[in-house]
Amino acid sequence: NNWFGEALLKGAIARCRTYQYELFVVDGGTLENTYEWEYQRNKLYTMIEKDSIDALLVANVFGIVSQTAAYQFLARYSGIPVVTLCEKFPGIPAVRIDNARGFRDLVRHLVEVCGAKSFAAITGPANNFDSNERLKVMREVLGHYNLTLDPEAVICADFSDQGAKLGIEVLLDERRRKFDTLVCFNDQMAVRAMDELIRRGFDIPNDIKVTGFDNTYDSLYANPPLTTVHNPVEELSMTAVDVLRDLLHGKAAEELTVLHTRFVPRLSCGEAYVNITAPRFSPSVLDESAVAPTLTGFPEAALGWAEKVLLQSTVEIGERQKNWFREVWKTAAHKLLSEAGPQLHQFFVKTVFADRKNEWSAELWVAVADELYLYTLQLSAEDRERLLPTVLCLHNTVRMYRNSYFVNSLLQLHSLQRLLFIMGETLASLFDLDKVGEVLEQYAVQLGIPTCFVVGFTDASRTRARLIVCVEEGRNRDVTRFRDFPSRALLPKPLLDKYPSLTMNSLHVREEVFGYFFINTGDHPGILYESLRHQLSTAIKGTQLVSTVNRYSAGLEQMVQERTEELRTVNQELTNQIERREQAEKELLKQKNLESLSLLAGGIAHDFNNILTVLSGNLSLLKETDADAAYRRNRYELMRKAVANAKALTYQLLTFAKGGMPVKKTMLIEPLIEETAKFILHGSRIKPEFDFSGETLSVDMDHHQISQVMNNVILNAVQAMPNGGSLVFRVRHEQTPE
């Protein structure tokens, strides 16, 4: 996802296509990167088995690890051809770039031509091989001119935009350093540093001169254009594939192949061009010891340049295109010797650049024009004077069109970023794994990824996986038959056999890796890899979180339902218990009522028996005795009272049966007690005694019911004293609490 990575992959892809090799790319980041988002990507490397590949090309993944860790990583692939880039390990062929030559020319130029006196540097990581080599060269060259690089003026960064901004802040705000020249160890940091310095009010290059390293497009179009060192990154990976090819064919390979850098001066260091239209090359590019060429050998040399450019090209070129390029260049070379610049310009416009389908060849024409310019510089003065105007015209023509194509590519990149943004918004609000494939299908062809597979782990140990998305030829395919397979297989075998050239990237958040995805290996812009990684990771993790919330919600709802059902059951049981208790109480009350009724019936029978006894006894006396009228009246009065008592008892029974209220009257209670006692005890062996204390009491009462109560109490006393005795009746007035 940076210029170096893009260029490296571009060169490897181009060379693999030349040899018809299948290139499987694993984008697992720098080993042991402490940045948590990058650290998770390292897990991809553990999934690649040496039995599944024929050879291994290891890019710059060892930038911050120890030699021991690097050896442990490489040991897993012993037995197959391995080539490393940038760093050399004993016994393993390596291809790397010589930082010294071009960088040495840059520092010399700053001192000798630009008059630099005080330096500051923003380097790469402290344990990065390339960064350390550049820093060593810089100190050596400055020492040659009796200049020093103060350690306080050196900032270790990470080759990123943010690293450059922080570096400027430390130099100017914290350490208060003053310097007239800032050397950045890559173009990305240099461009960002220039922006920050300009924002702070510095004039570039009058106040501070700024240089970079890599010669990216950004350096060419920066304002002012950035002085830099050309870094042959694409050639680096192409050469590495060449070495692998030799190893695969059993040929011996050089332990170390070194590619050279070259200095590219521009306006950011203060040197203005004498002829701004002429390309500039460092002195080291020209071989001064070689025999000067002549125009006689020009046609043959021109054809050689064409083959060299085609061989080094990172553009995918078919045989038909190669033959077209050779024929056009052959014709142009002949015209170059016989026609002026304007005529050659028109030839290229009509033959090459009028058809936008020939955009692919723009870089080839710039490369062959550079070769032509170098050749022209080495001609004799007479031949050079004759040929140089036409060569410069050709050089400007091809660069002009190349630049217009570059601007167009920037517009296309902007469109790509817009598409990625729209797709990202859609994925972020999806929350449905089954629909991720439908979204990718909408944008796959426009994004240049007609092939895309998304895989998710299905267990905590990451040993099993399922296919979430399968996009083939831009169409979303059914994935139900690939719901389970071992993650070490990377993909189901039918898909892996069908698509051996893929680029693999991880799906992760800061603390968790939950899958990976593949897209077709190709010359994609770096932003595509990073955007897809973050968008797919966000979409899948978001879906998982929503699923978890829904699952917990459903579980909570189920729990509530279960608890509610339990409460309903308990409540029903309690209700049943209450009903059973009420029923039991009713039964008990009924039983008590029956007992009470039995007692009532007994009492009534007893009372009526007493009444009937009085009536029967008095009637017998009246019948058997011939008493006087007074005696008879007394007996009749006793019989009348007995009948009255019977009437009162009947009244009470009716009141009880109807649930009526007693009929109360205010009356003296003593006479009622005395009358009732004498009536009941008459003719018995029990003598009543009355203790009323001379106090009469008026009471609100139903005298029939009170009389009945007294009857029952007296009868109970009579039954308790079969041998006779005294029954005492006392009446007192007592004050009781409410």
Secondary structure in CASP SS format (residue, H / E / C, confidence):
PFRMAT SS
TARGET T0000
AUTHOR 0000-0000-0000
METHOD secondary structure of the structure
MODEL  1
N C 1.00
N C 1.00
W H 1.00
F H 1.00
G H 1.00
E H 1.00
A H 1.00
L H 1.00
L H 1.00
K H 1.00
G H 1.00
A H 1.00
I H 1.00
A H 1.00
R H 1.00
C H 1.00
R H 1.00
T H 1.00
Y C 1.00
Q C 1.00
Y C 1.00
E C 1.00
L C 1.00
F C 1.00
V E 1.00
V E 1.00
D C 1.00
G C 1.00
G C 1.00
T C 1.00
L C 1.00
E C 1.00
N C 1.00
T C 1.00
Y C 1.00
E H 1.00
W H 1.00
E H 1.00
Y H 1.00
Q H 1.00
R H 1.00
N H 1.00
K H 1.00
L H 1.00
Y H 1.00
T H 1.00
M H 1.00
I C 1.00
E C 1.00
K H 1.00
D H 1.00
S H 1.00
I C 1.00
D C 1.00
A C 1.00
L E 1.00
L E 1.00
V E 1.00
A C 1.00
N C 1.00
V C 1.00
F C 1.00
G C 1.00
I C 1.00
V C 1.00
S C 1.00
Q H 1.00
T H 1.00
A H 1.00
A H 1.00
Y H 1.00
Q H 1.00
F H 1.00
L H 1.00
A H 1.00
R C 1.00
Y C 1.00
S C 1.00
G C 1.00
I C 1.00
P C 1.00
V E 1.00
V E 1.00
T E 1.00
L E 1.00
C C 1.00
E C 1.00
K C 1.00
F E 1.00
P C 1.00
G C 1.00
I E 1.00
P C 1.00
A E 1.00
V E 1.00
R E 1.00
I E 1.00
D E 1.00
N H 1.00
A H 1.00
R H 1.00
G H 1.00
F H 1.00
R H 1.00
D H 1.00
L H 1.00
V H 1.00
R H 1.00
H H 1.00
L H 1.00
V H 1.00
E H 1.00
V C 1.00
C C 1.00
G C 1.00
A C 1.00
K C 1.00
S C 1.00
F E 1.00
A E 1.00
A E 1.00
I E 1.00
T E 1.00
G C 1.00
P C 1.00
A C 1.00
N C 1.00
N C 1.00
F H 1.00
D H 1.00
S H 1.00
N H 1.00
E H 1.00
R H 1.00
L H 1.00
K H 1.00
V H 1.00
M H 1.00
R H 1.00
E H 1.00
V H 1.00
L H 1.00
G H 1.00
H H 1.00
Y C 1.00
N C 1.00
L C 1.00
T C 1.00
L C 1.00
D C 1.00
P H 1.00
E H 1.00
A H 1.00
V E 1.00
I E 1.00
C E 1.00
A C 1.00
D C 1.00
F C 1.00
S C 1.00
D H 1.00
Q H 1.00
G H 1.00
A H 1.00
K H 1.00
L H 1.00
G H 1.00
I H 1.00
E H 1.00
V H 1.00
L H 1.00
L H 1.00
D H 1.00
E H 1.00
R C 1.00
R C 1.00
R C 1.00
K C 1.00
F C 1.00
D C 1.00
T E 1.00
L E 1.00
V E 1.00
C E 1.00
F C 1.00
N C 1.00
D H 1.00
Q H 1.00
M H 1.00
A H 1.00
V H 1.00
R H 1.00
A H 1.00
M H 1.00
D H 1.00
E H 1.00
L H 1.00
I H 1.00
R H 1.00
R C 1.00
G C 1.00
F C 1.00
D C 1.00
I C 1.00
P C 1.00
N C 1.00
D C 1.00
I C 1.00
K E 1.00
V E 1.00
T E 1.00
G C 1.00
F C 1.00
D E 1.00
N C 1.00
T C 1.00
Y H 1.00
D H 1.00
S H 1.00
L H 1.00
Y H 1.00
A C 1.00
N C 1.00
P C 1.00
P C 1.00
L C 1.00
T E 1.00
T E 1.00
V E 1.00
H E 1.00
N C 1.00
P C 1.00
V H 1.00
E H 1.00
E H 1.00
L H 1.00
S H 1.00
M H 1.00
T H 1.00
A H 1.00
V H 1.00
D H 1.00
V H 1.00
L H 1.00
R H 1.00
D H 1.00
L H 1.00
L H 1.00
H C 1.00
G C 1.00
K C 1.00
A C 1.00
A C 1.00
E C 1.00
E C 1.00
L E 1.00
T E 1.00
V E 1.00
L E 1.00
H E 1.00
T C 1.00
R E 1.00
F E 1.00
V E 1.00
P C 1.00
R C 1.00
L H 1.00
S H 1.00
C H 1.00
G C 1.00
E C 1.00
A C 1.00
Y C 1.00
V C 1.00
N C 1.00
I C 1.00
T C 1.00
A C 1.00
P C 1.00
R C 1.00
F C 1.00
S C 1.00
P H 1.00
S H 1.00
V H 1.00
L C 1.00
D C 1.00
E C 1.00
S C 1.00
A C 1.00
V C 1.00
A C 1.00
P C 1.00
T C 1.00
L H 1.00
T H 1.00
G H 1.00
F H 1.00
P H 1.00
E H 1.00
A H 1.00
A H 1.00
L H 1.00
G H 1.00
W H 1.00
A H 1.00
E H 1.00
K H 1.00
V H 1.00
L H 1.00
L H 1.00
Q H 1.00
S C 1.00
T C 1.00
V C 1.00
E C 1.00
I C 1.00
G C 1.00
E H 1.00
R H 1.00
Q H 1.00
K H 1.00
N H 1.00
W H 1.00
F H 1.00
R H 1.00
E H 1.00
V H 1.00
W H 1.00
K H 1.00
T H 1.00
A H 1.00
A H 1.00
H H 1.00
K H 1.00
L H 1.00
L H 1.00
S H 1.00
E C 1.00
A C 1.00
G H 1.00
P H 1.00
Q H 1.00
L H 1.00
H H 1.00
Q H 1.00
F H 1.00
F H 1.00
V H 1.00
K H 1.00
T H 1.00
V H 1.00
F H 1.00
A C 1.00
D C 1.00
R H 1.00
K H 1.00
N H 1.00
E H 1.00
W H 1.00
S H 1.00
A H 1.00
E H 1.00
L H 1.00
W H 1.00
V H 1.00
A H 1.00
V H 1.00
A H 1.00
D H 1.00
E H 1.00
L H 1.00
Y H 1.00
L H 1.00
Y H 1.00
T H 1.00
L H 1.00
Q C 1.00
L C 1.00
S C 1.00
A H 1.00
E H 1.00
D H 1.00
R H 1.00
E H 1.00
R H 1.00
L H 1.00
L H 1.00
P H 1.00
T H 1.00
V H 1.00
L H 1.00
C H 1.00
L H 1.00
H H 1.00
N H 1.00
T H 1.00
V H 1.00
R H 1.00
M H 1.00
Y H 1.00
R H 1.00
N H 1.00
S H 1.00
Y H 1.00
F H 1.00
V H 1.00
N H 1.00
S H 1.00
L H 1.00
L H 1.00
Q H 1.00
L H 1.00
H H 1.00
S H 1.00
L H 1.00
Q H 1.00
R H 1.00
L H 1.00
L H 1.00
F H 1.00
I H 1.00
M H 1.00
G H 1.00
E H 1.00
T H 1.00
L H 1.00
A H 1.00
S C 1.00
L C 1.00
F C 1.00
D C 1.00
L H 1.00
D H 1.00
K H 1.00
V H 1.00
G H 1.00
E H 1.00
V H 1.00
L H 1.00
E H 1.00
Q H 1.00
Y H 1.00
A H 1.00
V H 1.00
Q H 1.00
L H 1.00
G C 1.00
I C 1.00
P C 1.00
T C 1.00
C E 1.00
F E 1.00
V E 1.00
V E 1.00
G E 1.00
F E 1.00
T C 1.00
D C 1.00
A C 1.00
S C 1.00
R C 1.00
T C 1.00
R E 1.00
A E 1.00
R E 1.00
L E 1.00
I E 1.00
V E 1.00
C E 1.00
V E 1.00
E E 1.00
E C 1.00
G C 1.00
R E 1.00
N E 1.00
R C 1.00
D C 1.00
V C 1.00
T H 1.00
R H 1.00
F H 1.00
R C 1.00
D C 1.00
F E 1.00
P E 1.00
S H 1.00
R H 1.00
A H 1.00
L C 1.00
L C 1.00
P C 1.00
K H 1.00
P H 1.00
L H 1.00
L H 1.00
D H 1.00
K H 1.00
Y C 1.00
P C 1.00
S C 1.00
L E 1.00
T E 1.00
M E 1.00
N E 1.00
S E 1.00
L E 1.00
H E 1.00
V E 1.00
R C 1.00
E C 1.00
E E 1.00
V E 1.00
F E 1.00
G E 1.00
Y E 1.00
F E 1.00
F E 1.00
I E 1.00
N E 1.00
T C 1.00
G C 1.00
D C 1.00
H C 1.00
P C 1.00
G H 1.00
I H 1.00
L H 1.00
Y H 1.00
E H 1.00
S H 1.00
L H 1.00
R H 1.00
H H 1.00
Q H 1.00
L H 1.00
S H 1.00
T H 1.00
A H 1.00
I H 1.00
K H 1.00
G H 1.00
T H 1.00
Q H 1.00
L H 1.00
V H 1.00
S H 1.00
T H 1.00
V H 1.00
N H 1.00
R H 1.00
Y H 1.00
S H 1.00
A H 1.00
G H 1.00
L H 1.00
E H 1.00
Q H 1.00
M H 1.00
V H 1.00
Q H 1.00
E H 1.00
R H 1.00
T H 1.00
E H 1.00
E H 1.00
L H 1.00
R H 1.00
T H 1.00
V H 1.00
N H 1.00
Q H 1.00
E H 1.00
L H 1.00
T H 1.00
N H 1.00
Q H 1.00
I H 1.00
E H 1.00
R H 1.00
R H 1.00
E H 1.00
Q H 1.00
A H 1.00
E H 1.00
K H 1.00
E H 1.00
L H 1.00
L H 1.00
K H 1.00
Q H 1.00
K H 1.00
N H 1.00
L H 1.00
E H 1.00
S H 1.00
L H 1.00
S H 1.00
L H 1.00
L H 1.00
A H 1.00
G H 1.00
G H 1.00
I H 1.00
A H 1.00
H H 1.00
D H 1.00
F H 1.00
N H 1.00
N H 1.00
I H 1.00
L H 1.00
T H 1.00
V H 1.00
L H 1.00
S H 1.00
G H 1.00
N H 1.00
L H 1.00
S H 1.00
L H 1.00
L H 1.00
K H 1.00
E H 1.00
T C 1.00
D C 1.00
A C 1.00
D C 1.00
A H 1.00
A H 1.00
Y H 1.00
R H 1.00
R H 1.00
N H 1.00
R H 1.00
Y H 1.00
E H 1.00
L H 1.00
M H 1.00
R H 1.00
K H 1.00
A H 1.00
V H 1.00
A H 1.00
N H 1.00
A H 1.00
K H 1.00
A H 1.00
L H 1.00
T H 1.00
Y H 1.00
Q H 1.00
L H 1.00
L H 1.00
T H 1.00
F H 1.00
A H 1.00
K H 1.00
G C 1.00
G C 1.00
M C 1.00
P C 1.00
V C 1.00
K C 1.00
K E 1.00
T E 1.00
M E 1.00
L E 1.00
I H 1.00
E H 1.00
P H 1.00
L H 1.00
I H 1.00
E H 1.00
E H 1.00
T H 1.00
A H 1.00
K H 1.00
F H 1.00
I H 1.00
L H 1.00
H C 1.00
G C 1.00
S C 1.00
R C 1.00
I E 1.00
K E 1.00
P E 1.00
E E 1.00
F E 1.00
D E 1.00
F C 1.00
S C 1.00
G C 1.00
E C 1.00
T C 1.00
L C 1.00
S E 1.00
V E 1.00
D E 1.00
M E 1.00
D C 1.00
H H 1.00
H H 1.00
Q H 1.00
I H 1.00
S H 1.00
Q H 1.00
V H 1.00
M H 1.00
N H 1.00
N H 1.00
V H 1.00
I H 1.00
L H 1.00
N H 1.00
A H 1.00
V H 1.00
Q H 1.00
A H 1.00
M C 1.00
P C 1.00
N C 1.00
G C 1.00
G E 1.00
S E 1.00
L E 1.00
V E 1.00
F E 1.00
R E 1.00
V C 1.00
R C 1.00
H C 1.00
E C 1.00
Q C 1.00
T C 1.00
P C 1.00
E C 1.00
END
